[in-house]
Amino acid sequence: MDAFAPTQAPAHARGALADAPWCTWSNEARDLVTAFAKAIGGMAEPALLTRPVGPNHDVTYSLPVDTVTDPALREGLLALAEALYHRPLPEGGILLLSGLSGGGAGGRAMHSLLALLRDALSALGGDGSAHYAPIAPAEGARSAFPLHADLFRSPNLLSVFDDVPADDSGTPVFLSTTRLLTLIHDQGSMPEATRRRIVDLLLDRSGDDRYDDLFDLLHGTHPWTYAIEKRMHAARIALRLRPGEGYLVDDRRWLHGREPQTSDVTSDRVRRLTFASATMNEGVDALRRELLAAAGLPEAALPGHGVEPHRGPSDPQGDSSA
């Protein structure tokens, strides 16, 4: 079973991220998701679990797999989780998705599905390896959210959009981390030690929370911030995504953010599931070489991946949705 099957880019999204493939649910996965959406009426709502894995992601939604009483459906959903766990990302580290909420699979059904997949993926990848975070934007938040990487414990980030403005404001934006480091190196004002630290943060596999560390280096009060933010803004790629669309990315390869939107950002704007995969470490050495080269650093510049915590300012809106 494969979770996804190739599809055409939606008309409103053509041209952006042109090299990234588009997929939708495979026929088998869609049948499972549709059946699950019809079955959730008698199920409990996902519960919130508090887990000691860092200040930015210490709460996760959870829905035990045995909540599904139909044996065939339960086994099918476990197979879907297995398919996600074993599916490698495309070479570029990003897969664009559409048509995920058809067959009644939007809203509560998608929320419950991601909570259940979190539990199944956590069993596959180890306790704490999967995380489905509630998003709590600041009241009245409408401004842009800067490009960032969540740097959760596991690198695979699945985002499914739901409550988005009809006028296409609040458009998601992207920038690859190799492009980021090339811009930083070319601009010339960031010290070599800081460039090395950014590479180290992106490669870190310790399981520690590094979101604030990277956010501070890119957007905090530093001599280089204005010039680098200006270049990041010019190089960003905007991609309009509507309800039922989204992406699966390697969070170490892609920064993501949001343009301003005309209405308040709600907690249902986007649903985010992070998880480990069986193939997530296969490209780490290649990524290391790419990032070092983009940052203008020698191969020997990064002997280890342990970095000391450095707490900078976190999300100014209290919202890391992108």
N, C-alpha and C positions, 0 to 999 in steps of 0.2 A: 504493500500500500504506500502511495505517496500522498502527502498532505495537499500538495498543490499541483496545478497543471498550467501550462503556458496559455496566455491569453493576449489580446490586443490591448494597448494602452487606451484608456478612456479619451474621448476627443478633447476634453478640457485639459488633459495632462500631457498631450503629445508635444514633443520637442524638449521638454525638461528632463534632465538626467537620461539623455537619449541612449546611453550605453547600458543602462540598467534594464534587466528583463522584467516583464510583467507576468504575474500569475494570478490565478484564482483558485478556489477549492477544486481539488480533483472531484470527479463524479462520485467516487466512493466517500470521500470526506464530506461532500455537500449533502449526501443522503444522511450521513450520521448527524451532521449539524442540524439539519432540518428535523430529523426525528427527535433530537435532544430538545430543540426549541418547543416542540409540541408536548414534550414530557415534563417540562419544568413546573407546570402549574401546581403539582402536588409536592414539589421539592422544597426543602428549606432554602432560605436565602444564604448566600456565602457569608461566612463569619470572618471577623477581623482577628488575626493573630498578631500578638506582639512578640518580636523576636530580637535578640541582642546582636544585631549584625551591622550596626552603624546608625548614626543620628538621622541620616536622610532616607533610610529605607528599613526602619525597624518595625514596620507594620505591613502585613500582607493579607489579602483576601485568601480564603481557603474554602474549598468545597470537596469533602471526601468523595472519592470515586464510588464508594459503596452507597452513596446517596441515590445513585441510579439503580433502580430495582430490577429493570429488565436486563437479564444476563447478556443477551446478544448486543444490546446497545452499550452496555458497560464494557464489554470486551472490545467493541468497535472503537469506543473512545480511548481506551488504553492503547489500541493499535495506532490511533491518530497521534497520541502523545509519543509513541515509539517512532513514528514517521518523522515528527518534528525533531526529535532528539538525534536521529541518525541522518537528517538531511543537511548536506553541506551548503553553505552559502555560495552564491556565484563568485567568480574570481574577484570581482570588484567589491565584494563585501556588502552588497545591498540588493534586495529583492523587493520590487514594488508589487502591491497587491490590490485587487479590486473584487467587487462582488461578494464580499465576505458575509454580508448581513442579509442576503436573500433568503427566502423561505422562512421568514419570521425570526431570523437569527440576530436581529439588532437588539439594542436596548438591554433589557434584563437577561435575555437569552445569551447574548455575547458576554455580558458580565459573569453569568454563571458558568459559561463554557470556559472562559479564561481562568476562573477560580479553580475549576475542576482540573484543567490542564496543568495548572501550577502544582497541584498536589501530585499528579501523575508524573510530571517532569522532575519534581523534587525527589521522588522515589527512584527515578532513573539516574539522576546526576548526583545524588547525595543530599542530605538534609541541608537546607538553606541555599541550594543551588538554583532554585526557581523562586521568583518573586513577582507578585501582581500587586502593585502599589496603588492605593487610593490617591487621587490627586485632589489637593485642597487649595485652589487658587485664592489669592487675596480677594476680598469682596470688592467688586467693581473693577477688577483688573482688565484692562483693555490694551495696554501698551505691548510693544514688542518684547519677546523674550530672547536674549542673546544666544548666539551659537554656543553650544556646550556639549560635553559628553557626560552621561550619567555616571559612568564608571561604577556600576553596580558590581556585585561579586562575580556574576557571570556575564559574558560579553554579548550574547544574542539578545537583541531587543525587538520584540514584536509590538508594533503600535497599530491599533485599529481605531479609526476616527468615527465619531458618532454625532455629537451635538456641535456642529460647525455652522457658522453663519451662511445664510443663503447667498450673500453678496460676495462670497469668496475672499472676504478679508480674513486676517489671521492665518494667511498661507504658511504652511511649513517651509522652512529653508534648510539647506544642507551645505556642508563643505567637508571635503575629505580631509583627514588629518595629514596626509602627505602634502596636499595643497596648502593647508594651514602652515606647516613647517617651512615649506618653500617660500611663502609670503613673508614669514617672520625672518628667515635667513636673508632674503633679498632686501628687506627693509633695513636691516642692519643695526637697530638700536637695542635689541634684546641681547644681554650677555650670553656667552657660550654656556656658562653653568646653568642658566635658566632654560635655555633650549634643551640642554641635556636632561634637566629635571622634567620637562614636558614629555620627552620621549620615555623617560623612566615611568612616569605616571600612566602613560598609555599602555605600557607593556606590563605593568604590575599585575601579578596574579596572586597576591597575598590574601585577598579576600577583604582587605581593609577598605573603608570608604575613602575615595579620592576625589569625589565631586567638587567639594569646596576648594581643594588644593588647585585643581586645574582652572576652575572658574576664576579664582583670584589671580592667577598668572595671566589670564587672558583679559579680564575685565576689571581687575582691582586697581588701586591707586599706585601706578608705576609710571616711570618716565616714558615707557614705550607704549602704553595702553592706547592712547588716542590714535597714533599712527597705525598700529596694528588692527585696531577695531575698524578703522576706515578701510583698510585693505580687505579685511574679512567681509565687510558689508558689500564691497564692490564685487567680490569673487563669489558670493553666496549664490546658490541655485534655488530658485523658488519653484515649488511644485504644488499646485492646487490639488487638494485631496478632499473628497466629499464623503458623506456617511457610507460606511461599508468598505472604504478604501484604507490603505495603510502601507506599512513597510516592515520588512524584517531586515535588520542591519547588524553588522558587527560594530558595536558601540565604541570600539577602539579604532576603527577605521573611518568613522563618519561622525562629525559634529552635526547637531540638529538644533533648530530653534523655531521661532514663530514671528511673523510680521504682525504689526498692530491689527486689531480687529474692532469693528464698529459696535459690537455688543459685548456684554460681560463674558469673560471666560468662565465656563461652568466646569464642575467636576466630571461631567460626562463628555467633555470635548473629545478626549482621547483615552483609550484604555491601553495600558502598557504592561506587557508580560516580559520579564527577563528570565533567561534560562541558560543552563549549560547544554552543550551538545557533545556527541561522541567525537566530532571532528574539529572542535573549536581550537585545539592547540596545534593543528597540522600546519597552519601558515604563520606561526609566531615568529620563526626565524626569518622568513621572508619579510614579514612586516617590520621586524627590527631593522633589517638592512634598509628597507625603504624609508623608514622614519629617520634613521641616522643620516642617510644620504640627503634627504630633503632638508634636514636641519643643518647641513654642512658640518657634520661631526664624523670623526674617524670611527671605524668599526670597533676599535678598542676603547671607545669613550664610555661605554656602558657595561662595566664588568658584572654588575648585579642588578636586581630589580627591587631591592629594599629601599624605601624612601621614608624619611622621617615625616610625621604628620606636620602640616603647616596649615592652620585654619585661617582662611581668608573669608571675605564676605560671601555669603551664600546667595541664593536666588533673591533679588530685590523684591519680587512679588510674592514670595512664598509658594511658588508654583514652578515645578520643573517640567511641565508638559510642553511638548514641542510639535 
